[in-house]
Amino acid sequence: MKKNEIVLKLNVAILLLIGIMDFIRGFAHTFNVRHAAVHLAGIEPIPDSLYLMGAFGISNFLTGSIYFLVIWKAKHLAPYILLLIPLSYLLGGLGITYQQVEPEGQFVGRNMLRIYLSVCLLSSLSYFIIELLSLKRMAKV
């Protein structure tokens, strides 16, 4: 088996785990929103913040479902999806920073999110680096 096939399988497995994690996050942000607000986000469980967390949970269900669909129907897209995840968070973070929004809550989940985004980035980059090296080897032949 070629290195790029092995790394692609790794990316698919990571996307599966990310999809499962998104469903867990979706559950926490919707069906368990009060607990998540107080114990994970460290924010006051007022209706508006709970509603926004619930909306975020809905998007977690959506992204988890999309990741499962990619795994089922288009495995070759897994590295691209894994790269889009941290890029999307970066873009969103830039927008939030541009609007000068500073968090006040503890957001314990932020540490988990850093690991989540790092795994996405490193696994996708590993695939693209292997692909690039394979192309260079083929060009020399």
Short mmCIF file of the C-alpha atoms (twelve columns), coordinates in Angstrom:
data_MODEL
# 
_entry.id   MODEL 
# 
loop_
_atom_site.group_PDB 
_atom_site.id 
_atom_site.type_symbol 
_atom_site.label_atom_id 
_atom_site.label_alt_id 
_atom_site.label_comp_id 
_atom_site.label_asym_id 
_atom_site.label_seq_id 
_atom_site.Cartn_x 
_atom_site.Cartn_y 
_atom_site.Cartn_z 
_atom_site.pdbx_PDB_model_num 
ATOM 1   C CA . MET A 1   0.000   0.000  0.000   1 
ATOM 2   C CA . LYS A 2   1.327   3.444  -0.920  1 
ATOM 3   C CA . LYS A 3   2.095   6.036  1.731   1 
ATOM 4   C CA . ASN A 4   -0.531  8.424  0.403   1 
ATOM 5   C CA . GLU A 5   -3.211  5.698  0.644   1 
ATOM 6   C CA . ILE A 6   -2.237  5.031  4.254   1 
ATOM 7   C CA . VAL A 7   -2.328  8.747  5.104   1 
ATOM 8   C CA . LEU A 8   -5.691  9.083  3.326   1 
ATOM 9   C CA . LYS A 9   -7.071  6.238  5.473   1 
ATOM 10  C CA . LEU A 10  -5.717  8.031  8.544   1 
ATOM 11  C CA . ASN A 11  -7.473  11.240 7.447   1 
ATOM 12  C CA . VAL A 12  -10.716 9.324  6.930   1 
ATOM 13  C CA . ALA A 13  -10.418 7.792  10.415  1 
ATOM 14  C CA . ILE A 14  -9.743  11.204 11.940  1 
ATOM 15  C CA . LEU A 15  -12.705 12.696 10.097  1 
ATOM 16  C CA . LEU A 16  -14.853 9.888  11.512  1 
ATOM 17  C CA . LEU A 17  -13.656 10.719 15.039  1 
ATOM 18  C CA . ILE A 18  -14.235 14.430 14.408  1 
ATOM 19  C CA . GLY A 19  -17.756 13.613 13.175  1 
ATOM 20  C CA . ILE A 20  -18.460 11.620 16.341  1 
ATOM 21  C CA . MET A 21  -17.045 14.463 18.418  1 
ATOM 22  C CA . ASP A 22  -19.291 16.947 16.612  1 
ATOM 23  C CA . PHE A 23  -22.331 14.831 17.476  1 
ATOM 24  C CA . ILE A 24  -21.219 14.787 21.128  1 
ATOM 25  C CA . ARG A 25  -20.735 18.565 21.007  1 
ATOM 26  C CA . GLY A 26  -24.124 18.930 19.318  1 
ATOM 27  C CA . PHE A 27  -25.747 16.902 22.091  1 
ATOM 28  C CA . ALA A 28  -23.962 18.932 24.777  1 
ATOM 29  C CA . HIS A 29  -24.975 22.251 23.198  1 
ATOM 30  C CA . THR A 30  -28.625 21.316 22.672  1 
ATOM 31  C CA . PHE A 31  -30.006 18.520 24.841  1 
ATOM 32  C CA . ASN A 32  -27.606 19.274 27.704  1 
ATOM 33  C CA . VAL A 33  -27.246 23.012 27.150  1 
ATOM 34  C CA . ARG A 34  -27.655 24.195 30.750  1 
ATOM 35  C CA . HIS A 35  -24.942 21.867 32.030  1 
ATOM 36  C CA . ALA A 36  -22.629 22.789 29.126  1 
ATOM 37  C CA . ALA A 37  -23.159 26.513 29.744  1 
ATOM 38  C CA . VAL A 38  -22.330 26.356 33.442  1 
ATOM 39  C CA . HIS A 39  -19.701 23.601 33.589  1 
ATOM 40  C CA . LEU A 40  -18.001 23.724 30.176  1 
ATOM 41  C CA . ALA A 41  -18.391 27.297 28.983  1 
ATOM 42  C CA . GLY A 42  -18.497 28.923 32.406  1 
ATOM 43  C CA . ILE A 43  -21.182 31.344 31.281  1 
ATOM 44  C CA . GLU A 44  -24.382 32.535 32.888  1 
ATOM 45  C CA . PRO A 45  -27.216 30.271 31.698  1 
ATOM 46  C CA . ILE A 46  -29.516 33.096 30.585  1 
ATOM 47  C CA . PRO A 47  -31.979 32.412 27.763  1 
ATOM 48  C CA . ASP A 48  -30.031 34.298 25.066  1 
ATOM 49  C CA . SER A 49  -26.735 32.520 25.769  1 
ATOM 50  C CA . LEU A 50  -28.521 29.157 25.959  1 
ATOM 51  C CA . TYR A 51  -30.244 29.865 22.667  1 
ATOM 52  C CA . LEU A 52  -26.931 30.754 20.986  1 
ATOM 53  C CA . MET A 53  -25.280 27.629 22.380  1 
ATOM 54  C CA . GLY A 54  -28.216 25.611 21.043  1 
ATOM 55  C CA . ALA A 55  -27.776 27.158 17.608  1 
ATOM 56  C CA . PHE A 56  -24.105 26.193 17.737  1 
ATOM 57  C CA . GLY A 57  -25.157 22.654 18.662  1 
ATOM 58  C CA . ILE A 58  -27.394 22.490 15.608  1 
ATOM 59  C CA . SER A 59  -24.416 23.389 13.418  1 
ATOM 60  C CA . ASN A 60  -22.424 20.617 15.164  1 
ATOM 61  C CA . PHE A 61  -25.097 18.089 14.180  1 
ATOM 62  C CA . LEU A 62  -24.938 19.419 10.622  1 
ATOM 63  C CA . THR A 63  -21.151 19.293 10.313  1 
ATOM 64  C CA . GLY A 64  -20.985 15.840 11.931  1 
ATOM 65  C CA . SER A 65  -23.530 14.595 9.397   1 
ATOM 66  C CA . ILE A 66  -21.581 16.128 6.520   1 
ATOM 67  C CA . TYR A 67  -18.378 14.460 7.732   1 
ATOM 68  C CA . PHE A 68  -20.149 11.072 7.835   1 
ATOM 69  C CA . LEU A 69  -21.481 11.676 4.327   1 
ATOM 70  C CA . VAL A 70  -17.980 12.484 3.053   1 
ATOM 71  C CA . ILE A 71  -16.636 9.294  4.653   1 
ATOM 72  C CA . TRP A 72  -19.439 7.276  3.089   1 
ATOM 73  C CA . LYS A 73  -19.521 8.784  -0.401  1 
ATOM 74  C CA . ALA A 74  -16.302 10.752 -1.055  1 
ATOM 75  C CA . LYS A 75  -13.391 9.560  1.114   1 
ATOM 76  C CA . HIS A 76  -10.897 11.382 -1.110  1 
ATOM 77  C CA . LEU A 77  -12.262 14.695 0.193   1 
ATOM 78  C CA . ALA A 78  -11.389 13.948 3.843   1 
ATOM 79  C CA . PRO A 79  -8.031  15.812 3.847   1 
ATOM 80  C CA . TYR A 80  -9.658  18.842 2.230   1 
ATOM 81  C CA . ILE A 81  -12.466 18.881 4.788   1 
ATOM 82  C CA . LEU A 82  -9.952  18.500 7.629   1 
ATOM 83  C CA . LEU A 83  -8.041  21.507 6.270   1 
ATOM 84  C CA . LEU A 84  -11.223 23.580 5.914   1 
ATOM 85  C CA . ILE A 85  -12.122 23.089 9.582   1 
ATOM 86  C CA . PRO A 86  -9.206  25.054 11.116  1 
ATOM 87  C CA . LEU A 87  -9.276  27.555 8.245   1 
ATOM 88  C CA . SER A 88  -12.954 28.258 8.984   1 
ATOM 89  C CA . TYR A 89  -12.243 28.716 12.685  1 
ATOM 90  C CA . LEU A 90  -9.352  31.040 11.795  1 
ATOM 91  C CA . LEU A 91  -11.604 33.125 9.560   1 
ATOM 92  C CA . GLY A 92  -14.296 33.266 12.241  1 
ATOM 93  C CA . GLY A 93  -11.716 34.161 14.893  1 
ATOM 94  C CA . LEU A 94  -10.427 36.992 12.731  1 
ATOM 95  C CA . GLY A 95  -13.963 38.316 12.333  1 
ATOM 96  C CA . ILE A 96  -14.606 38.155 16.069  1 
ATOM 97  C CA . THR A 97  -11.261 39.845 16.798  1 
ATOM 98  C CA . TYR A 98  -12.007 42.518 14.184  1 
ATOM 99  C CA . GLN A 99  -15.241 43.270 16.030  1 
ATOM 100 C CA . GLN A 100 -13.235 43.525 19.287  1 
ATOM 101 C CA . VAL A 101 -15.223 40.855 21.094  1 
ATOM 102 C CA . GLU A 102 -13.389 39.544 24.168  1 
ATOM 103 C CA . PRO A 103 -14.637 36.422 25.987  1 
ATOM 104 C CA . GLU A 104 -15.438 36.706 29.679  1 
ATOM 105 C CA . GLY A 105 -16.279 33.045 30.366  1 
ATOM 106 C CA . GLN A 106 -13.836 30.259 31.180  1 
ATOM 107 C CA . PHE A 107 -14.766 28.242 28.080  1 
ATOM 108 C CA . VAL A 108 -13.163 25.018 29.265  1 
ATOM 109 C CA . GLY A 109 -13.999 23.504 25.881  1 
ATOM 110 C CA . ARG A 110 -11.524 25.927 24.284  1 
ATOM 111 C CA . ASN A 111 -8.616  23.644 25.262  1 
ATOM 112 C CA . MET A 112 -10.330 20.652 23.656  1 
ATOM 113 C CA . LEU A 113 -10.997 22.775 20.579  1 
ATOM 114 C CA . ARG A 114 -7.296  23.623 20.243  1 
ATOM 115 C CA . ILE A 115 -6.463  19.913 20.164  1 
ATOM 116 C CA . TYR A 116 -9.358  19.280 17.754  1 
ATOM 117 C CA . LEU A 117 -8.124  21.973 15.344  1 
ATOM 118 C CA . SER A 118 -4.471  20.901 15.646  1 
ATOM 119 C CA . VAL A 119 -5.328  17.287 14.817  1 
ATOM 120 C CA . CYS A 120 -7.366  18.436 11.807  1 
ATOM 121 C CA . LEU A 121 -4.561  20.654 10.547  1 
ATOM 122 C CA . LEU A 122 -1.703  18.208 11.107  1 
ATOM 123 C CA . SER A 123 -3.504  15.224 9.602   1 
ATOM 124 C CA . SER A 124 -4.575  17.137 6.492   1 
ATOM 125 C CA . LEU A 125 -1.117  18.648 6.037   1 
ATOM 126 C CA . SER A 126 0.455   15.200 6.349   1 
ATOM 127 C CA . TYR A 127 -1.676  14.061 3.417   1 
ATOM 128 C CA . PHE A 128 -0.787  17.066 1.261   1 
ATOM 129 C CA . ILE A 129 2.929   16.790 2.068   1 
ATOM 130 C CA . ILE A 130 2.948   13.094 1.107   1 
ATOM 131 C CA . GLU A 131 1.079   13.935 -2.102  1 
ATOM 132 C CA . LEU A 132 3.534   16.708 -2.920  1 
ATOM 133 C CA . LEU A 133 6.513   14.415 -2.319  1 
ATOM 134 C CA . SER A 134 4.903   11.735 -4.517  1 
ATOM 135 C CA . LEU A 135 4.422   14.251 -7.329  1 
ATOM 136 C CA . LYS A 136 8.056   15.354 -7.074  1 
ATOM 137 C CA . ARG A 137 9.237   11.725 -7.265  1 
ATOM 138 C CA . MET A 138 7.048   11.089 -10.311 1 
ATOM 139 C CA . ALA A 139 8.364   14.228 -12.007 1 
ATOM 140 C CA . LYS A 140 11.960  13.020 -11.609 1 
ATOM 141 C CA . VAL A 141 11.184  9.682  -13.281 1 
# 
